[in-house]
Amino acid sequence: MEQQKSKDPLHGITLQKIVEQLVDFYGFDTLGELIKIKCFTDNPTIKSCLTFLRKTDWARKKVEELYIRTLPKLKIKH
């Protein structure tokens, strides 16, 4: 039996990896403009963002949506 590849673009990608790639691509300043949440604008760190996003579903969803829209621009090797 062959395993089917998931069509979910977030499959197998951790929240930490998503945040790190977005920060590398956009930087915290631009992320704060694209997604209006304090974890990107007030003394941002990867750790503080992860803590907030793990507790806040609506914010995590916005970050995941931005990541999916950004995927074509990222040079990701799976």
N, C-alpha and C positions, 0 to 999 in steps of 0.2 A: 504494500500500500504506500502510496505517495502522500506525504503531508502537504496540505494546501498552505500556501503562503498567505498570511493574514493581509487583508486589504486595509487594515487600520494603520495609518501612517505613524501612530504613536506606539504601536505594538513593540514591546521589548525595549523601549527607550525610557529611562528613568527621568523623573522630574528634575533631578540635579543636572543631568546631561542637557535637557531642554533649556534650563535657565543658563547654564554655562555657555551653550552655543549661541543663545540670543544675546547674552552680554558680550561675547566675543565679536558678534556680528554688528550689533547696534551700539553697544555701550549703555551704561545706566542712564545717561542723560536722554538719549533718544527713546529708550524703553519707557522712561517716565513720561515722555510726551505721547507715545503711542498708547500706553496703558496707564491711565491716571490712578496709580496706587502708590502709597507712601513708601512701600518697601523698595521702590525703584528711585525715589527722589530724596528721601531723608536718610542720610548716612547709609547708603546701600551696601550690602555685602551679599554674597551668594548665600551664606548661612542664614541671614535674617530673612531673605526672600523665600528660601525654602521653608523656614518655620512658618511664615505667614501663609504661603500658598498651600501648605499641607492642611492648614486649619480652615481655609476660606475657599469653598468650592467655586464661587462665582469668579474670583480672581484667577484661580488655577485654570478655569475654563477659558478665560480671556488670553492667558499666556499660551495655553495649548493651541488655541485658534490662530494666534499670531505665529507660532512655530510652524503650523501647517501651511500658512500662507507664505512663510519665509523659506520653507524647504527647497523650492526650486532654485533659490538664490544661494543656498548653502552648498558647499562642496562636501557632501557627506558620503563616506564609503561604508556601506553596510556589509 
